[in-house]
Amino acid sequence: MQKVELLSPAGTLEKLKIAFDFGADAVYGGVSHFSLRIRSGKEFSMDEFAEGIKYAHERGKKVYATINGFPFNSQLSLLKKHIVAMAELKPDAFIVATPGVLKLCHELVPHMPLHLSTQANVMNVLDAKVYYDMGATRIITAREISLKDLKEIKKELPELELEVFVHGSMCFAYSGRCLISTLQSGRVPNRGSCANDCRFEYEMYAANPETGTLFKLEEEEGVGTYIMNAKDLNLASHMKEILDSGVVDSVKIEGRTKTAYYAATTAKAYRMAIDDYYDGEFNIDRYQYELQSLQNRGYTDAYLVSRPFEKNDTQSLDFSMQLGTHQVSGVVNEAGTHFLCKYKTFANDEIEVVFPLGSKVEIVDNEIGSTYEKDGKFYMRLKQLLAENKKVLESVHSGNTNPITLPTKMPPYTFLRVPSDLDMGTNPNK
């Protein structure tokens, strides 16, 4: 049985490498031109994107290039040049969003596999067949589609690959087709520059059109005013159901603009879920332990296993973002000998060590500190905070650029984390 593909976001070259180290089979990303994430695209130059593709291919992994913006007529000449230039980097597929761009890619680079973006809103067999006949080899289905409808599409088009989102930010608008940001700030979501206006807190007013009277509506205390703030998608608990269907070829994680820790943690959690499924095991608590450590807007299982009209828990009305259960306190350098502090670290703190799947950390107890295993997890205690410059520090806080010595060598990009201090941020139980 061929395993389902785990597809992670790659907002930077570093995040690309981290996603692969923590279990992704493939990543998606792009440069700033014609990508729906201009901010993350700016982190990738053409040379860096080429380096990322080379890095992936040397490890038997894949990279899908995003050309999924909605171009204007004035941009078509530049678009044609961009398509050819991106094809020369030899990614494994293009992700495109419109029939015209799909057709143009097919004409200019007929050898390139084409994946249809979720922005195309494919919900049924009829639309899927149109795009399949136009040359799409894979369809990233609409966020609102059900598992039942995926089965119907696969039944009619067994050669068409189906990709579904299983984790990440959800859009307030239908399949991301939003104009709120355009109206309020001139930043066009469907050209990659959304300002996330739906995440803002709003005050509500009522107006009398006859008199021009305007008055504020006082919200009930505790109800909240984040009236358009969609919760984050989290389908880890439903991975067995998704994979049992046999119709999903790739499961996708949203988040090219998220942190490196997010890229690592989501890849690790869903890698464990996928591998456990094929090994005949499934432990939801393992995956949710990782995912709950991330900052989030509250979690929802959205619409893949439930119809939209059956859901009433998809929005977080009283907060925009909340702390996860853990705070990243450090990141191990590429040499594996030191870490940079990302939060606050004191001697004798118990620090959880989160390393890539398949890696190991030596159990030691020396003058620097100790590493040990407890309840299936790895931890570290530093007896002294010894900087690379040999100075001993009393504490280290975020922003301190002194690399701190580890008691033993660890895999590059290993993350160190501690339980969140809820008094320092938004209480998730608010």
C-alpha positions in Angstrom: 0.0 0.0 0.0 1.4 3.4 -1.0 1.5 5.8 1.9 -0.4 9.1 1.6 1.9 12.0 1.0 2.6 14.5 3.8 2.9 18.0 2.3 4.2 20.8 4.5 4.6 24.6 3.9 8.0 26.0 3.1 8.1 29.8 3.7 11.9 29.9 3.8 14.8 27.7 2.9 15.3 27.0 6.6 11.7 26.0 7.1 12.0 23.8 4.0 14.8 21.9 5.5 13.1 21.7 8.9 9.9 20.3 7.4 11.8 17.5 5.7 13.9 16.8 8.9 10.7 16.4 10.9 8.9 14.1 8.4 7.4 15.9 5.4 7.5 14.0 2.1 7.0 17.2 0.1 6.8 20.9 0.6 5.2 23.8 -1.3 6.4 27.4 -1.7 7.5 30.0 -4.1 9.1 33.3 -4.8 7.1 36.5 -4.5 5.8 36.6 -8.1 2.3 35.3 -8.6 2.2 33.5 -5.2 -0.7 33.7 -2.7 1.9 34.3 0.1 3.9 37.4 -1.1 5.4 37.9 2.4 6.8 34.3 2.5 7.7 34.4 -1.1 10.0 37.4 -0.5 12.0 35.1 1.7 12.9 33.0 -1.3 15.1 34.3 -4.1 15.2 32.2 -7.3 18.7 30.9 -6.2 17.4 29.9 -2.8 14.4 28.2 -4.2 16.7 26.3 -6.6 18.8 25.3 -3.6 15.7 24.1 -1.8 14.7 21.9 -4.8 18.2 20.5 -5.0 18.2 19.8 -1.2 14.8 18.0 -1.6 15.7 15.9 -4.6 19.0 14.7 -3.0 16.8 13.3 -0.2 14.1 11.8 -2.4 11.6 14.5 -1.5 9.5 16.8 -3.6 8.9 20.6 -4.0 5.8 22.1 -5.5 6.1 25.6 -6.8 3.2 28.0 -6.1 2.1 30.1 -9.1 -1.4 30.4 -7.7 -2.1 34.1 -7.8 -4.8 35.8 -9.9 -3.0 37.8 -12.5 -4.3 41.0 -14.2 -3.9 41.6 -18.0 -1.0 43.9 -17.4 0.9 41.1 -15.8 0.6 38.4 -18.4 3.9 39.0 -20.2 5.7 38.8 -16.8 3.7 35.7 -16.0 4.9 33.9 -19.1 8.5 34.6 -18.3 8.0 33.6 -14.7 6.5 30.2 -15.7 9.4 29.4 -17.9 12.0 30.5 -15.3 10.4 28.5 -12.6 10.2 25.4 -14.8 14.0 25.7 -15.3 14.5 25.1 -11.6 12.8 21.6 -12.0 10.2 21.6 -9.3 8.0 18.5 -9.1 4.8 20.4 -10.0 3.2 23.8 -10.3 0.3 24.8 -8.2 -2.1 27.1 -10.2 -5.5 28.5 -9.4 -7.2 29.6 -12.7 -8.2 27.9 -15.9 -6.2 30.4 -17.9 -3.0 30.0 -16.0 -3.4 26.2 -16.1 -3.8 26.3 -19.9 -0.9 28.7 -20.3 1.4 26.4 -18.2 0.3 23.4 -20.3 1.3 25.3 -23.4 4.6 26.7 -22.2 5.9 23.8 -20.1 3.9 20.8 -21.2 6.2 18.4 -19.2 5.3 20.0 -15.9 2.7 18.3 -13.7 0.0 20.8 -12.7 -1.8 20.9 -9.4 -5.0 22.9 -9.1 -5.1 25.2 -6.1 -7.9 25.1 -3.5 -8.7 28.6 -4.6 -10.4 27.0 -7.6 -13.1 25.8 -5.2 -13.5 22.2 -6.7 -16.4 20.6 -4.8 -17.8 18.1 -7.2 -17.2 15.6 -10.0 -18.2 17.9 -12.8 -15.6 20.6 -12.0 -13.0 18.0 -11.2 -13.4 16.5 -14.6 -13.2 19.8 -16.4 -9.8 20.5 -14.8 -8.6 17.0 -15.3 -9.4 17.2 -19.0 -7.5 20.5 -19.1 -4.4 18.7 -17.8 -4.5 19.0 -14.0 -2.8 15.9 -12.5 -3.9 16.8 -8.9 -6.7 18.8 -7.4 -6.3 20.5 -4.0 -10.0 20.4 -3.1 -12.0 23.1 -1.6 -11.8 23.5 2.2 -15.6 23.0 2.4 -15.6 19.6 0.6 -16.7 16.4 2.5 -15.0 13.1 2.6 -18.1 11.6 1.0 -17.7 13.9 -2.0 -14.0 13.1 -2.3 -15.0 9.4 -2.6 -17.4 10.3 -5.5 -14.7 12.2 -7.4 -12.2 9.4 -7.0 -14.7 6.9 -8.1 -15.3 8.8 -11.3 -11.7 9.9 -11.9 -9.4 7.3 -10.3 -6.3 8.6 -12.0 -6.8 12.1 -10.6 -4.8 12.8 -7.4 -6.7 14.4 -4.6 -5.1 16.6 -1.9 -6.8 17.9 1.2 -5.9 20.4 3.9 -5.7 18.8 7.4 -4.2 21.6 9.5 -3.7 25.3 9.7 -5.5 28.7 9.4 -9.0 28.8 8.0 -10.4 31.7 6.0 -13.6 33.4 6.9 -14.5 33.6 3.2 -15.6 30.7 1.0 -12.4 28.9 0.0 -10.3 32.0 0.6 -12.1 34.2 -1.9 -12.1 37.3 0.3 -12.3 41.1 -0.4 -12.3 42.4 3.2 -8.6 43.2 3.2 -8.9 44.8 -0.3 -11.6 47.1 0.9 -10.0 48.2 4.1 -6.3 48.4 3.3 -5.9 47.9 -0.4 -4.1 44.6 0.2 -5.5 42.0 -2.2 -5.9 38.5 -0.7 -6.1 36.8 -4.1 -2.8 38.4 -5.2 -1.1 37.2 -2.0 -1.1 40.2 0.3 -4.0 39.6 2.7 -3.8 41.8 5.9 -5.9 39.2 7.8 -8.6 41.8 8.6 -10.9 39.0 9.7 -8.7 38.4 12.7 -9.3 42.0 14.0 -11.5 43.0 16.9 -14.4 45.1 15.7 -16.9 47.4 17.3 -20.5 47.2 16.1 -22.6 50.3 15.2 -26.2 50.8 14.0 -27.2 53.6 11.7 -30.5 55.2 10.9 -30.5 56.1 7.2 -33.3 58.6 7.5 -31.7 60.7 10.2 -28.0 59.8 9.8 -27.9 58.9 13.5 -25.0 56.5 14.4 -24.7 54.7 17.7 -22.5 52.0 19.1 -24.0 48.6 20.0 -22.7 47.5 23.4 -21.6 43.9 23.3 -22.4 41.6 26.1 -19.4 41.2 28.4 -17.5 38.0 27.7 -19.1 37.3 24.3 -16.3 38.9 22.3 -16.0 41.0 19.2 -13.8 38.9 17.0 -16.8 38.4 14.8 -15.0 36.9 11.7 -12.1 35.1 13.4 -12.2 31.5 12.1 -10.6 28.8 14.3 -7.6 26.8 13.0 -8.1 23.5 11.3 -6.9 20.4 13.1 -7.8 17.0 11.6 -5.1 14.9 13.4 -7.8 13.1 15.4 -9.5 12.1 12.1 -6.5 10.9 10.2 -7.5 7.2 10.5 -10.9 8.0 9.0 -9.3 10.0 6.2 -6.8 7.3 5.4 -9.4 4.5 5.7 -11.3 6.2 2.8 -8.4 5.3 0.4 -9.2 8.3 -1.8 -6.8 10.9 -0.5 -3.3 11.1 -2.1 -1.8 14.0 -0.1 -2.6 15.6 3.2 -1.6 19.3 3.4 -0.6 21.6 6.2 -1.2 25.3 5.8 1.3 27.9 7.1 4.1 29.3 4.9 4.2 32.4 7.1 4.2 30.5 10.4 7.3 29.9 12.5 10.0 27.3 12.1 8.7 25.6 15.2 5.3 25.4 13.6 6.8 23.8 10.5 8.6 21.2 12.6 5.8 20.4 15.0 3.0 20.0 12.5 5.2 17.8 10.3 6.2 15.7 13.2 2.6 15.3 14.5 1.1 14.3 11.1 4.2 12.1 10.3 3.5 10.1 13.5 -0.2 9.9 12.7 0.4 8.6 9.2 3.1 6.1 10.2 1.1 4.8 13.1 -1.9 4.3 10.8 0.1 2.1 8.4 1.7 0.3 11.4 -1.7 -0.6 12.7 -1.6 1.8 15.6 -3.2 5.1 16.3 -2.8 7.2 19.3 -4.6 10.6 19.1 -3.1 11.8 22.3 0.4 11.7 20.9 -0.4 13.9 17.9 -2.6 16.4 19.8 0.1 16.8 22.5 2.4 18.2 19.8 -0.3 20.3 18.1 -1.7 21.8 21.3 1.8 23.2 22.0 1.4 25.6 19.1 -0.2 29.1 19.3 -3.6 28.8 17.8 -7.0 30.4 17.4 -8.8 27.5 18.9 -9.1 24.3 16.9 -11.9 22.9 14.7 -12.3 19.8 12.6 -14.2 22.0 10.1 -16.0 20.4 7.2 -14.3 17.3 5.8 -16.1 15.1 8.3 -19.1 17.3 8.9 -21.3 19.5 6.7 -21.0 23.3 7.2 -24.6 23.6 8.3 -23.9 21.0 11.0 -21.1 23.1 12.5 -21.4 25.9 15.1 -17.9 25.8 16.6 -15.7 27.1 13.7 -15.1 30.6 15.1 -13.2 32.1 18.0 -15.3 35.1 19.0 -13.5 36.2 22.1 -9.8 36.2 21.2 -7.6 36.4 18.1 -4.8 34.2 19.1 -4.0 32.1 22.2 -0.8 30.5 23.6 -0.2 26.9 23.1 0.6 24.6 26.0 4.3 25.2 25.4 6.7 28.0 24.7 9.8 27.5 22.4 12.8 28.3 24.7 15.6 27.5 22.2 16.7 26.2 18.9 19.8 24.1 18.4 22.3 25.4 15.8 23.4 23.5 12.6 26.5 22.2 14.4 24.4 20.7 17.1 26.6 22.0 19.9 24.8 25.1 21.1 21.4 26.7 21.2 20.0 30.2 20.9 17.5 31.3 23.5 14.0 32.1 22.2 12.2 32.8 25.5 13.9 32.6 28.9 16.3 30.0 30.3 17.6 29.5 33.9 19.9 26.9 35.3 18.1 23.8 36.5 15.0 24.4 34.4 13.5 21.2 33.1 13.5 21.7 29.3 11.8 19.3 26.9 13.9 18.3 23.8 12.0 18.0 20.6 14.2 16.5 17.8 13.4 15.2 14.3 11.8 11.8 14.1 14.3 9.0 13.8 17.0 11.0 15.6 18.4 10.3 19.0 19.8 12.3 21.9 22.6 10.8 24.0 21.7 10.4 27.7 24.4 12.2 29.7 25.2 13.7 33.0 28.2 16.0 33.1 29.4 19.4 34.3 27.3 21.3 31.7 24.0 19.5 32.4 22.1 16.3 31.9 19.7 14.7 29.4 17.2 12.1 30.4 14.0 10.3 29.3 10.7 10.5 31.2 7.3 9.2 30.2 8.5 8.7 26.6 9.8 12.2 26.2 13.3 13.6 26.4 14.4 16.4 28.7 17.5 18.5 29.6 18.6 20.3 32.7 21.5 22.7 32.5 23.7 22.9 35.5 25.3 26.1 34.2 24.6 28.4 31.3 28.0 28.4 29.6 28.1 30.7 26.6 30.2 29.9 23.5 32.6 32.7 24.6 33.1 30.7 27.9 31.2 33.2 30.0 28.8 31.7 32.6 25.5 33.5 32.7 22.8 33.6 35.4 20.0 33.5 32.9 19.4 33.9 29.2 16.4 35.7 27.6 15.0 36.0 24.1 17.1 38.4 22.0 20.4 37.3 23.7 22.7 36.3 20.8 25.1 34.3 22.9 25.0 30.6 21.9 24.6 28.4 25.0 26.6 25.2 25.3 24.6 21.9 25.3 25.6 19.0 27.5 25.7 16.7 24.5 25.5 17.1 20.7 21.9 17.2 19.3 20.5 17.1 15.8 20.4 20.4 14.0 17.2 22.4 14.4 16.2 20.5 17.5 13.7 22.6 19.5 13.7 23.2 23.2 10.5 24.0 24.9 8.9 24.6 28.3 5.3 24.8 29.5 3.7 28.2 28.7 3.5 30.8 31.4 -0.2 31.6 31.0 0.2 34.9 32.9 2.5 36.0 30.1 0.0 35.7 27.3 -3.6 35.1 26.4 -5.2 32.5 28.6 -6.5 29.7 26.3 -9.3 29.1 28.7 -10.6 32.6 28.4 
